[in-house]
Amino acid sequence: MCLLTYFPPGATSDLTALRNGARVNKDGHGFAVVTETSVLVGRGMDAEEVLDEFAVVRDRYPDGPALFHSRYATHGAVSIDNCHPFRLGRDQRTVLAHNGVLPRRVRPAPYDPRSDTRIAATTYLPHMPCGPLDTTQGRRGLESWLGTSKLVILTIDPAFAHNAYIFNESAGIWDSGIWYSNPGYRPEPEPELLRTHTWHYVCEHCGELDFSRRGRYCGGCGWCFLCANPFPHCDCAQRIATGVALRRNATR
């Protein structure tokens, strides 16, 4: 489901939280930092390399907003071309990054290597189909189109009233002055805690289910509380399936 992180101007980067997100979202990473004259972008497949580059750039330009994204591929190839953030159309002054699954109209056709976000950024959203983003109608229209997804836009285009926008902000989490699109930035609980405690949560993905549980998945939406991805597309399910297959092969 990816992890999208937004840093307001002046916010100090929490690299530990970003590493937690990168650990379970391994399909590419990227960042953007707003300076006085540009939006600096870095992308790559190696989490540590991208994190190191982000830390240097952020330390150099702490006064503008910034974002970091770690991808869990749902559409499109696993490649640097599909790493967020993306330029909005051909405009070098504006970038966007996204967490979730976008509507069908921007999902890639068979054999199209592009991701849904890449398609949206290059062909759909540049036309502002929902209206100007600085208007109430435009914001509501875009958030309605996004559904449960979240989107961050950074820009130095003077046509925009602000340098940063978070859409469906309430569906994410503010923690120590930093906004995260989901709980994937948190450290993975010790396995012993899962076996010995009954957990009481409001699911931070669907936001509506108040329940007691002994497992790792939300009973309503299938969200995995360990890796912050929906079942069965979570690292936990994949690790379990791999372990079962290995045990079966070992007994043959």
VENWOMO-V384371 format. One record per pair of residues at least 12 apart in sequence whose ideal C-beta (glycine too) atoms are under 8 Angstrom apart, sorted by the first residue. I is the first residue (numbers start at 0). J is the second residue. D is the distance in Angstrom with one decimal. If there is no record, write none. Layout:
BEGIN
I_J_D + I_J_D
END
This chain:
BEGIN
0_24_7.7 + 0_71_5.6 + 0_73_7.8 + 0_98_6.6 + 0_99_6.8 + 0_181_6.4 + 0_183_7.4 + 0_227_6.2 + 0_228_4.6 + 0_229_6.1 + 0_232_7.5 + 1_24_5.5 + 1_68_6.6 + 1_69_6.4 + 1_70_5.3 + 1_71_5.0 + 1_83_7.7 + 1_97_7.6 + 1_98_4.6 + 1_99_7.6 + 1_180_7.2 + 2_20_3.4 + 2_21_7.8 + 2_23_7.9 + 2_24_5.3 + 2_68_7.2 + 2_69_4.9 + 2_98_6.9 + 2_179_6.7 + 2_180_6.2 + 2_181_6.4 + 2_183_4.2 + 2_184_6.1 + 2_227_6.9 + 3_66_6.8 + 3_67_7.8 + 3_68_5.2 + 3_83_7.5 + 3_96_5.4 + 3_97_6.8 + 3_98_4.1 + 3_149_6.1 + 3_151_6.0 + 3_171_7.9 + 3_179_7.5 + 3_180_4.0 + 4_16_7.3 + 4_17_6.4 + 4_20_7.0 + 4_66_6.4 + 4_67_4.6 + 4_68_7.3 + 4_177_6.4 + 4_178_7.0 + 4_179_5.4 + 4_180_7.3 + 4_184_6.8 + 5_64_7.1 + 5_65_7.6 + 5_66_5.2 + 5_151_5.1 + 5_163_7.1 + 5_165_5.8 + 5_177_7.1 + 5_178_4.2 + 5_179_8.0 + 6_57_7.4 + 6_64_6.4 + 6_65_4.3 + 6_66_6.9 + 6_67_7.6 + 6_177_5.8 + 7_64_5.9 + 7_163_7.4 + 7_176_6.7 + 7_177_7.8 + 7_178_7.8 + 8_61_7.9 + 8_62_5.5 + 8_63_5.7 + 8_64_5.5 + 8_162_7.9 + 9_61_6.2 + 9_62_6.3 + 10_65_7.8 + 10_176_5.1 + 10_177_5.6 + 11_61_7.7 + 12_53_7.0 + 12_54_6.3 + 12_57_5.1 + 12_65_7.6 + 12_67_7.8 + 13_175_7.1 + 13_177_6.1 + 13_184_7.6 + 14_50_6.0 + 14_54_6.2 + 16_174_7.9 + 16_177_7.4 + 16_179_7.3 + 16_184_3.9 + 16_185_7.6 + 17_50_6.0 + 17_53_7.7 + 17_67_5.5 + 17_69_7.4 + 17_184_7.1 + 18_46_7.1 + 18_50_6.7 + 19_183_6.9 + 19_184_5.3 + 19_185_6.3 + 19_186_5.6 + 19_187_7.5 + 20_69_4.7 + 20_179_7.8 + 20_183_4.8 + 20_184_5.0 + 20_227_7.9 + 21_46_3.8 + 21_50_7.0 + 21_69_4.5 + 22_46_7.8 + 22_187_7.9 + 23_71_7.4 + 23_183_5.9 + 23_187_8.0 + 23_225_7.9 + 23_226_3.9 + 23_227_6.6 + 23_228_6.8 + 23_233_7.9 + 23_234_5.1 + 24_69_3.9 + 24_70_5.8 + 24_71_4.3 + 24_183_6.6 + 24_228_7.7 + 25_46_7.3 + 25_69_7.7 + 25_71_7.6 + 26_70_4.4 + 26_71_5.9 + 26_72_4.2 + 26_77_4.7 + 26_81_7.9 + 27_42_7.0 + 27_43_7.3 + 27_44_5.4 + 27_69_7.7 + 27_70_4.5 + 27_72_7.8 + 27_77_6.7 + 27_78_7.3 + 27_79_6.3 + 27_81_6.5 + 27_82_3.7 + 27_83_7.9 + 28_42_7.1 + 28_43_6.2 + 28_44_7.5 + 28_45_7.8 + 28_46_5.2 + 28_49_4.2 + 28_50_7.3 + 28_67_7.4 + 28_68_6.7 + 28_69_5.0 + 28_70_7.0 + 28_82_6.4 + 29_41_6.4 + 29_42_3.8 + 29_43_7.4 + 29_49_6.6 + 29_67_7.5 + 29_68_5.2 + 29_70_7.9 + 29_82_4.5 + 29_83_5.0 + 29_84_5.6 + 29_96_7.2 + 30_42_7.8 + 30_49_6.7 + 30_52_7.6 + 30_53_4.3 + 30_56_7.3 + 30_57_7.9 + 30_65_6.7 + 30_66_6.4 + 30_67_4.7 + 30_68_7.2 + 30_84_7.5 + 31_65_6.5 + 31_66_5.3 + 31_84_4.7 + 31_94_4.8 + 31_96_7.2 + 31_153_5.2 + 32_53_7.6 + 32_56_5.1 + 32_57_5.8 + 32_60_5.2 + 32_63_6.2 + 32_65_4.4 + 33_60_7.4 + 33_63_3.4 + 33_64_5.2 + 33_65_6.8 + 33_153_5.3 + 33_154_7.8 + 33_155_6.3 + 33_162_5.3 + 33_163_7.2 + 34_60_4.8 + 34_63_5.8 + 34_155_8.0 + 35_63_7.6 + 36_155_7.2 + 37_91_7.6 + 37_92_7.7 + 37_155_6.6 + 38_91_7.5 + 38_92_6.5 + 38_93_7.1 + 38_94_5.4 + 38_153_5.6 + 38_154_7.0 + 38_155_6.0 + 39_56_5.7 + 39_60_7.2 + 40_84_6.1 + 40_86_7.9 + 40_94_6.1 + 41_53_6.4 + 41_56_6.8 + 42_79_5.8 + 42_82_4.1 + 42_83_7.6 + 42_84_7.8 + 43_79_6.4 + 43_82_7.0 + 44_78_7.9 + 44_79_5.9 + 44_82_7.5 + 46_69_7.0 + 53_65_7.9 + 53_67_6.0 + 63_162_6.6 + 64_153_5.8 + 64_162_5.5 + 64_163_3.8 + 65_153_7.5 + 66_84_6.5 + 66_96_5.4 + 66_151_5.1 + 66_153_6.2 + 68_82_7.5 + 68_83_3.9 + 68_84_6.4 + 68_96_4.4 + 68_98_7.7 + 69_183_8.0 + 70_82_6.1 + 70_83_6.4 + 71_228_5.7 + 71_232_7.3 + 72_114_7.2 + 73_100_5.7 + 73_114_7.9 + 73_115_7.5 + 73_232_7.1 + 74_100_7.5 + 74_106_5.5 + 74_107_5.5 + 74_114_5.2 + 74_115_4.6 + 75_107_5.5 + 75_111_7.4 + 75_112_5.8 + 75_113_5.1 + 75_114_3.3 + 75_115_7.0 + 75_117_6.6 + 76_112_4.0 + 76_113_7.9 + 76_114_7.9 + 78_112_6.9 + 80_112_7.4 + 80_113_7.7 + 80_117_7.3 + 81_112_7.5 + 81_113_6.8 + 81_114_4.3 + 81_116_7.8 + 81_117_5.7 + 83_95_7.8 + 83_96_3.9 + 83_97_6.6 + 83_116_6.4 + 84_96_4.1 + 84_153_7.4 + 85_116_6.4 + 85_117_5.7 + 85_120_3.7 + 85_121_6.9 + 86_120_6.8 + 86_121_7.8 + 87_120_5.9 + 87_124_6.3 + 87_125_5.5 + 87_152_7.3 + 87_154_7.7 + 88_120_7.5 + 88_121_6.4 + 88_124_7.9 + 88_125_3.2 + 89_125_8.0 + 90_125_7.2 + 90_156_6.7 + 92_154_5.9 + 92_155_4.9 + 92_156_4.4 + 93_152_6.6 + 93_153_7.2 + 93_154_4.0 + 93_155_7.7 + 93_156_5.3 + 93_159_7.6 + 94_152_7.3 + 94_153_5.4 + 94_154_7.5 + 95_116_7.7 + 95_120_5.6 + 95_124_7.1 + 95_150_6.1 + 95_151_6.7 + 95_152_4.8 + 95_153_7.7 + 96_116_7.6 + 96_150_7.5 + 96_151_5.3 + 97_116_4.4 + 97_119_7.5 + 97_148_6.1 + 97_149_7.0 + 97_150_5.0 + 97_151_7.8 + 98_148_6.4 + 98_149_4.7 + 98_150_7.8 + 98_180_3.9 + 98_181_6.8 + 99_145_7.1 + 99_146_7.3 + 99_147_5.9 + 99_148_2.8 + 99_149_6.2 + 99_180_7.9 + 100_115_6.8 + 100_148_6.6 + 101_115_4.3 + 101_116_6.5 + 101_119_5.6 + 101_145_7.3 + 101_148_6.1 + 102_144_6.4 + 102_146_7.1 + 104_123_7.3 + 105_118_4.6 + 105_119_4.4 + 105_122_7.6 + 105_123_5.3 + 106_118_7.4 + 128_140_7.9 + 128_144_7.7 + 129_141_4.4 + 129_143_7.8 + 129_144_6.0 + 132_152_7.3 + 132_159_6.9 + 132_164_6.1 + 133_159_6.6 + 133_160_4.5 + 133_161_7.5 + 138_166_6.9 + 141_166_5.6 + 142_166_5.2 + 142_167_5.3 + 145_166_6.0 + 145_167_5.7 + 147_167_7.3 + 147_170_6.5 + 148_167_6.6 + 149_165_7.2 + 149_166_6.6 + 149_167_4.6 + 149_168_7.5 + 149_170_5.8 + 149_171_5.7 + 149_180_4.6 + 150_164_7.9 + 150_165_7.6 + 150_166_4.3 + 150_167_7.0 + 151_163_7.1 + 151_164_7.0 + 151_165_5.5 + 151_166_7.6 + 152_164_4.4 + 152_166_7.6 + 165_178_6.3 + 170_206_6.8 + 172_203_6.5 + 181_203_6.7 + 181_204_6.4 + 181_227_4.7 + 182_203_5.2 + 182_224_7.2 + 182_227_5.2 + 183_226_6.8 + 183_227_3.2 + 183_228_7.6 + 185_227_8.0 + 187_225_5.5 + 187_226_7.5 + 188_224_7.9 + 188_225_6.8 + 193_213_7.8 + 193_214_8.0 + 193_215_6.4 + 197_211_5.8 + 197_212_7.4 + 197_213_5.9 + 198_211_7.0 + 198_212_5.3 + 198_213_7.3 + 198_224_7.8 + 199_211_5.4 + 200_212_6.9 + 200_217_7.9 + 200_224_7.2 + 202_217_4.3 + 202_219_6.3 + 202_220_6.4 + 202_222_5.8 + 203_222_7.8 + 204_217_6.5 + 204_220_5.6 + 204_222_3.8 + 204_227_7.8 + 204_229_7.5 + 205_217_6.5 + 205_219_5.4 + 205_220_4.1 + 205_222_6.8 + 207_219_7.2 + 208_220_7.3 + 215_235_6.2 + 216_230_5.3 + 223_235_5.5 + 223_236_7.4
END
